[in-house]
């Protein structure tokens, strides 16, 4: 397809594949739910962006085995850890090729310079790329990587050493996360000399399975297979993201074979999907949580009794029945029950409007106005944020709290949320690495305020436990610490924990080898199509 052709061309191409007209060129069309915020996964946190960038264009030193939470070698073939747990030495894979694009053709293979550049950009405020495209590294900073990593050293062309300020048990799993994707230092240097460094964040080359060819916002992203990929060429020749925000439209396209994979189906459509012989409805328990965060820097949410009262005022069972329709369960902890260290002894706030009114009166806040932000996108942890917000709005009105519902385009929503504009906000999280630290630290630590801690809750007794747990290597001891942290969290009520969901992935019968990712991403390497 020529650059500039739209969704009609995408549909025709998919149809051609289905009828065998282009048997020699296999094109998979994925009906994605939104436009990515950009193509640099260091700068963002959404699965939409990761699907379009880190899981297509890039690789990392360490990877998760597809469909699991287990780590395996990636661009590093092996690694050594010092006895004190503070030095990690990575031995790099040789002969790995970078992709090319219209403006850049690499002259060398991947090596240590690329690793050092990729991390130094985030770590070193004096790095010429640090402030490019806003210089906001939400994961890296929110996880405390900026203080954890003391130094990155190129030992030789194929060896890199990371020196940490303290032991950190999740460090290897963190290295498999999307923010740790490896860029081409050669491309970065070329663009810097040309005075266009921001191009790196929109048109990067990586070592991953697919190379980005073209992008039109809110319409389409086109990729071509990286035939020189070090793991072996992908089994599909072209990958197309047909950006389709409406779940009903995505489903219609899937039925018509205009796309072969779609995310985030409407719960109401699941029974029909399961009966369709042309669709395979894949599913598994999600490593996720949907929640409402109180901005504790906005009055009256700085008052514990107000947060507890509004937790008691929400009928979570009614929300589960109406919004998730059998695909979710009430959440009481900020980590899912499928994750180790989940504390099942924690008691949730029951639905008790009378008690809620009593606490609001005790807090001197019997009647007040506020805002309630609703996500503009669907996620397994929240299939319909607008409807959920309306139900919460109605529940709060019964106890004397008037909430005005607000929303923005997804990128703007996240930007404003990080800046602390919301009073209360519906959000959620799908785990990135299988470690409780990825929930309790990334979403609720003091370090994460201004990043993924949207409620700006910084509570030292909780924070000290979570930080200690990251330094401890013994899993049993870490479990006890995380269990204690969950008790503190529930008592302090910075969130209303709403739901953990089952993740459903409908795909066409012609698709083979697709695996539901426990981290909620959509990965197309290893996937094949019938001729």
C-alpha positions in Angstrom: 0.0 0.0 0.0 1.2 3.5 -0.7 1.6 5.9 2.1 -1.7 7.8 2.7 -4.1 5.0 1.9 -6.8 4.6 4.6 -8.8 2.0 6.4 -10.6 1.0 3.2 -7.3 -0.2 1.8 -6.6 -2.0 5.0 -9.9 -3.8 4.7 -9.3 -4.7 1.0 -5.8 -6.0 1.9 -7.2 -8.2 4.7 -9.9 -9.4 2.3 -7.3 -10.3 -0.3 -5.5 -12.3 2.2 -8.7 -14.1 3.2 -9.5 -15.1 -0.4 -5.9 -16.1 -1.3 -5.3 -13.4 -3.9 -2.0 -12.5 -2.1 -1.1 -15.9 -0.9 2.6 -15.1 -1.0 2.3 -12.0 1.3 0.7 -12.7 4.7 -0.8 -9.6 6.3 -2.2 -9.6 9.8 -4.6 -6.8 10.7 -5.0 -5.9 14.4 -8.0 -3.7 15.3 -6.2 -1.6 17.9 -8.3 0.5 20.3 -6.5 3.8 20.1 -3.6 5.8 18.7 -0.3 5.4 20.5 1.0 8.5 22.4 4.3 8.1 20.5 6.8 5.4 19.6 9.2 5.7 22.4 8.2 3.4 25.3 10.5 5.2 27.7 8.1 8.2 27.7 4.8 6.5 28.2 3.0 3.8 30.3 0.0 2.7 28.2 -0.5 -0.7 26.7 -1.6 1.0 23.5 1.8 2.6 23.1 3.7 -0.5 24.1 1.8 -2.6 21.6 2.7 -0.2 18.8 6.4 0.3 19.9 8.2 -1.9 22.4 6.4 -5.1 21.4 6.9 -4.5 17.6 10.0 -2.4 17.0 12.2 -3.1 20.0 13.9 -5.7 22.2 15.3 -5.6 25.7 18.3 -7.2 27.5 16.0 -9.6 29.2 12.6 -10.7 27.9 9.5 -12.5 29.2 8.8 -15.8 27.7 5.8 -15.2 25.5 2.6 -15.8 27.4 4.3 -16.1 30.8 5.9 -14.1 33.6 9.2 -16.0 33.3 12.3 -14.1 32.2 14.7 -15.4 29.5 17.7 -14.0 27.7 17.1 -11.3 25.1 19.7 -8.9 23.8 21.8 -10.2 26.7 22.7 -13.9 26.4 23.6 -14.1 30.1 24.3 -12.0 33.2 26.2 -12.2 36.4 25.1 -10.8 39.8 27.6 -9.8 42.5 27.5 -11.4 45.9 26.1 -8.2 47.5 23.4 -8.0 44.8 24.4 -4.5 43.7 26.3 -5.2 40.5 24.7 -6.7 37.3 27.0 -7.5 34.4 25.2 -8.3 31.1 26.9 -10.2 28.3 25.5 -9.0 25.0 24.3 -11.0 22.0 26.5 -10.6 18.9 25.4 -10.3 15.3 22.1 -8.5 16.1 20.9 -6.2 13.3 19.1 -2.9 13.6 16.2 -2.2 11.2 16.4 0.6 8.6 13.9 3.3 7.6 13.6 6.0 5.0 16.1 8.3 6.7 18.5 5.9 8.5 20.5 2.9 7.5 22.7 1.4 10.3 26.4 0.8 9.6 27.0 -1.5 12.5 25.4 -4.2 14.6 23.9 -3.8 18.1 26.5 -3.4 20.8 27.2 -1.9 24.3 27.0 1.7 23.1 23.3 1.2 22.4 22.6 -0.1 25.9 24.5 2.7 27.5 22.7 5.3 25.4 19.2 3.9 26.0 19.6 4.0 29.8 21.8 7.1 30.1 19.1 9.1 28.3 16.8 8.4 31.2 19.4 8.5 34.0 21.6 11.4 33.1 19.9 14.8 33.2 22.9 16.2 31.3 22.5 13.7 28.4 21.5 15.7 25.3 18.5 13.5 24.8 17.2 13.7 28.4 14.8 16.6 27.9 13.8 15.7 24.3 10.0 15.2 23.9 9.3 16.5 27.4 11.9 14.3 29.2 9.2 12.6 31.3 10.3 9.0 32.1 7.3 7.9 34.1 8.2 4.3 34.7 12.0 4.9 35.2 11.5 7.7 37.6 8.3 6.3 39.3 10.1 3.0 40.0 13.0 4.9 41.5 15.4 3.7 38.8 16.9 7.2 38.7 18.3 6.7 42.3 18.7 2.9 42.2 21.1 2.9 39.2 24.3 4.6 40.2 26.4 3.9 37.1 26.3 2.2 33.8 29.6 1.2 32.3 30.6 -0.2 28.9 33.2 -2.8 29.9 33.8 -3.8 26.3 31.9 -3.9 23.0 29.7 -6.7 24.2 29.6 -6.3 28.0 27.7 -3.7 30.1 27.8 -3.3 33.9 25.0 -1.8 36.0 26.0 -0.6 39.5 23.1 -0.2 41.9 22.9 1.9 45.1 21.3 -1.0 46.9 20.2 -4.6 46.3 16.9 -4.8 44.3 15.1 -8.1 43.9 12.8 -7.1 41.0 15.7 -5.6 39.0 16.1 -8.4 36.4 12.3 -8.5 35.8 12.3 -4.7 35.5 14.9 -5.0 32.7 12.3 -7.0 30.7 9.8 -4.1 31.0 8.9 -1.9 28.0 10.7 1.2 29.3 14.0 -0.8 29.1 13.8 -1.1 25.3 17.1 -0.6 23.5 17.5 2.1 20.9 20.1 2.7 18.2 22.8 5.1 19.5 24.0 5.5 16.0 20.5 6.7 14.8 20.3 9.0 17.9 23.7 10.6 17.1 22.8 11.2 13.5 19.5 12.9 14.4 21.2 15.0 17.1 23.8 16.2 14.5 20.9 17.1 12.1 19.2 19.1 14.8 16.1 16.8 14.9 16.5 14.6 18.0 12.7 14.4 18.6 12.4 12.3 15.4 13.9 9.4 17.4 10.7 9.2 19.4 8.4 9.0 16.4 10.5 7.1 13.8 12.9 4.9 15.7 14.7 1.8 14.5 15.1 -1.1 16.8 16.2 -4.7 16.8 12.7 -6.1 17.1 10.6 -8.3 14.9 8.7 -5.6 13.0 9.9 -2.3 11.4 7.5 0.7 11.4 6.7 1.8 7.8 4.0 4.5 8.2 1.6 6.0 10.7 -1.5 8.1 10.4 -3.0 9.2 13.7 -6.4 7.8 14.5 -6.3 5.7 11.3 -3.5 3.2 10.7 0.0 2.0 11.6 1.9 -0.2 9.1 4.8 -2.5 9.8 6.9 -4.8 7.8 8.6 -8.0 9.0 12.2 -7.7 10.1 13.6 -10.5 7.9 17.0 -10.2 9.7 15.5 -10.6 13.1 17.9 -12.5 15.4 15.3 -14.9 16.6 14.2 -15.7 13.1 12.0 -13.8 10.7 8.3 -13.4 11.7 5.8 -15.8 10.2 3.7 -12.9 8.8 5.1 -10.4 6.2 3.1 -7.4 7.2 1.4 -6.1 10.3 -1.3 -3.5 10.2 -2.8 -1.7 13.2 -6.3 -0.5 12.1 -7.1 2.0 14.8 -10.7 1.4 15.8 -11.8 3.0 19.2 -15.4 1.5 19.2 -15.5 -2.1 20.5 -18.7 -2.8 18.4 -17.0 -1.6 15.3 -13.9 -3.8 16.1 -16.2 -6.8 16.5 -17.9 -6.1 13.2 -14.5 -5.9 11.4 -13.4 -9.2 13.1 -16.6 -11.0 11.9 -16.0 -9.6 8.4 -12.3 -10.7 8.5 -11.3 -7.1 8.0 -9.1 -7.7 11.0 -7.9 -10.9 12.6 -7.3 -9.9 16.2 -9.1 -7.4 18.4 -8.6 -6.3 22.0 -11.1 -5.4 24.7 -14.4 -6.8 23.5 -17.7 -5.6 25.0 -18.7 -8.1 27.8 -22.2 -8.2 26.3 -20.7 -9.7 23.1 -18.8 -12.5 24.6 -21.6 -15.2 24.4 -22.1 -14.5 20.7 -18.4 -14.6 20.1 -18.0 -18.0 21.8 -20.7 -19.4 19.5 -19.1 -18.1 16.2 -17.2 -20.9 14.5 -15.0 -18.4 12.8 -13.8 -16.9 16.0 -11.6 -18.3 18.8 -12.4 -16.6 22.1 -9.2 -16.9 24.2 -9.3 -15.9 27.9 -7.4 -16.0 31.2 -7.4 -14.4 34.6 -6.0 -10.9 34.3 -3.0 -9.7 36.3 -4.9 -6.4 36.8 -6.9 -4.1 39.1 -9.4 -1.4 38.3 -9.7 1.4 40.9 -10.8 4.9 41.8 -8.0 7.1 43.3 -8.6 10.0 45.6 -6.3 12.9 45.1 -5.2 13.4 48.7 -3.7 16.8 47.9 -7.2 18.1 47.1 -9.6 18.9 50.0 -11.5 17.2 51.5 -9.7 14.0 50.3 -6.9 14.7 52.6 -9.2 13.5 55.4 -9.1 9.8 56.1 -12.8 9.6 57.1 -13.9 11.2 53.8 -12.0 8.6 51.8 -13.4 5.8 54.0 -16.9 7.2 53.7 -16.9 7.3 49.9 -15.4 3.8 49.8 -18.4 2.6 51.9 -20.8 4.5 49.7 -20.0 2.6 46.5 -22.0 -0.5 45.6 -19.2 -2.5 44.0 -21.3 -5.6 43.5 -23.7 -3.7 41.4 -20.8 -2.3 39.3 -19.4 -5.8 38.8 -22.8 -7.1 37.6 -23.5 -4.2 35.3 -20.1 -3.4 33.9 -18.2 -6.7 33.8 -21.2 -9.0 33.3 -19.5 -12.1 34.6 -16.0 -11.2 33.6 -14.8 -9.7 36.8 -14.7 -10.0 40.6 -14.8 -7.4 43.4 -11.3 -6.2 44.3 -10.2 -5.6 47.9 -6.5 -5.3 47.5 -4.3 -3.3 45.1 -2.8 -6.5 43.7 -4.7 -9.3 42.0 -5.4 -12.6 43.8 -3.3 -14.5 41.2 -0.2 -12.7 42.4 2.1 -14.0 45.2 1.8 -12.2 48.5 -1.9 -11.4 48.0 -3.4 -10.9 51.5 -6.7 -12.6 51.5 -7.2 -11.7 55.2 -7.8 -8.1 54.4 -11.4 -7.0 55.0 -12.9 -4.8 52.4 -15.2 -1.8 53.0 -18.8 -3.1 52.7 -21.5 -1.2 50.9 -22.9 0.9 53.8 -24.4 4.3 52.8 -25.6 4.9 56.4 -22.1 4.5 57.8 -20.8 6.6 55.0 -23.1 9.5 55.9 -22.0 9.1 59.6 -18.3 9.4 58.7 -18.9 12.3 56.4 -20.7 14.1 59.2 -17.8 13.3 61.7 -15.4 14.8 59.1 -17.4 18.0 58.8 -18.0 17.2 55.1 -21.7 16.2 54.9 -22.3 17.9 51.6 -19.7 19.0 48.9 -19.1 19.1 45.2 -16.3 17.3 43.4 -15.1 15.9 40.0 -15.0 12.3 39.0 -12.8 11.5 36.0 -13.7 8.7 33.6 -11.3 7.0 31.3 -12.1 7.5 27.6 -10.8 4.0 26.6 -11.8 0.4 27.3 -9.6 -1.8 29.3 -10.2 -5.3 30.7 -10.0 -3.8 34.2 -12.6 -1.2 33.2 -14.7 -2.1 30.1 -16.9 1.0 30.5 -15.5 3.8 32.6 -18.3 6.2 31.7 -21.0 3.9 32.9 -19.0 3.1 36.0 -18.6 6.8 36.8 -22.3 7.3 36.4 -23.0 4.5 38.9 -20.5 5.9 41.4 -21.9 9.4 40.9 -25.4 8.1 41.8 -24.1 6.3 44.9 -22.3 9.3 46.1 -25.3 11.6 45.6 -27.2 9.4 48.0 -24.7 10.3 50.8 -24.7 14.0 49.9 -21.7 14.3 47.5 -22.3 15.7 44.1 -19.7 14.6 41.5 -19.3 16.1 38.0 -18.0 13.6 35.5 -15.1 14.7 33.3 -13.1 13.0 30.6 -10.5 13.9 27.9 -8.7 12.3 25.0 -6.6 9.4 26.4 -3.2 11.1 26.1 -4.5 14.3 27.5 -6.3 12.4 30.3 -3.0 10.8 31.4 -1.1 14.1 31.1 -3.5 16.0 33.3 -3.8 13.1 35.7 0.0 13.1 36.3 -0.2 16.8 36.9 -2.7 16.2 39.7 -5.7 18.0 38.2 -8.3 15.3 39.1 -10.2 15.2 42.4 -11.1 11.6 42.0 -10.1 9.5 39.0 -10.9 6.1 37.5 -7.8 4.2 36.5 -6.4 0.7 36.5 -3.3 -1.3 36.0 -2.1 -4.5 34.3 1.1 -5.8 35.8 4.4 -5.5 33.9 6.6 -8.1 35.5 4.8 -10.5 37.8 6.2 -8.8 41.0 4.1 -7.1 43.7 6.6 -4.2 43.5 5.2 -3.4 40.1 1.9 -2.5 41.7 2.7 -1.4 45.3 5.8 0.7 44.4 4.9 1.9 40.9 1.4 3.0 41.7 1.5 3.9 45.4 5.0 4.9 46.5 6.1 8.4 47.4 8.6 8.2 44.5 5.7 7.6 42.1 3.9 10.9 42.9 3.7 12.9 39.7 4.0 9.7 37.7 1.7 6.7 38.1 0.6 7.6 41.6 -2.4 9.5 40.4 -3.8 10.0 43.9 -0.5 11.6 45.1 -0.7 9.5 48.2 2.6 9.5 50.1 2.3 7.6 53.4 5.7 6.9 55.0 4.7 3.7 57.0 3.5 2.1 53.8 6.4 3.5 51.7 9.1 2.2 54.0 7.7 -1.3 54.0 7.5 -1.4 50.2 11.0 -0.1 49.8 12.4 -2.6 52.3 10.6 -5.4 50.4 12.4 -4.5 47.2 15.8 -4.7 48.9 15.1 -8.2 50.5 15.9 -11.3 48.4 14.1 -13.9 50.5 10.6 -14.4 49.0 9.0 -15.4 52.2 10.2 -12.3 54.0 9.1 -10.2 51.0 5.6 -11.8 51.2 5.2 -10.9 54.8 6.1 -7.3 54.1 3.8 -7.0 51.2 0.9 -8.5 53.2 1.5 -5.9 55.9 1.5 -3.1 53.2 -1.9 -4.3 51.9 -3.4 -3.9 55.4 -2.1 -0.4 55.7 -3.3 0.5 52.2 -6.8 -0.7 53.0 -7.0 1.2 56.3 -5.8 4.4 54.7 -8.1 4.1 51.7 -6.2 6.1 49.0 -8.2 4.1 46.4 -11.5 2.4 46.1 -10.3 -1.0 44.7 -13.1 -1.9 42.3 -12.4 -5.0 40.2 -10.0 -7.7 38.9 -11.1 -8.9 35.5 -10.8 -11.9 33.2 -9.1 -10.9 29.9 -10.8 -12.0 26.7 -9.0 -12.0 23.3 -11.2 -12.8 20.3 -9.2 -13.9 17.2 -10.0 -15.3 13.8 -9.8 -19.0 13.3 -7.2 -18.4 10.6 -4.7 -17.1 13.3 -2.3 -19.6 14.9 0.2 -19.3 17.7 -1.3 -16.3 19.3 -1.0 -16.2 23.1 -2.8 -14.1 25.7 -0.1 -12.0 27.4 -0.4 -11.9 31.2 0.7 -8.3 31.1 -2.1 -7.2 28.8 0.0 -6.6 25.7 -0.6 -7.8 22.2 2.4 -9.6 20.7 2.5 -10.8 17.1 5.9 -12.4 16.8 5.4 -16.1 16.7 1.9 -15.7 15.2 1.0 -17.2 11.8 -1.9 -17.0 9.4 -3.6 -19.6 7.1 -2.9 -19.1 3.4 
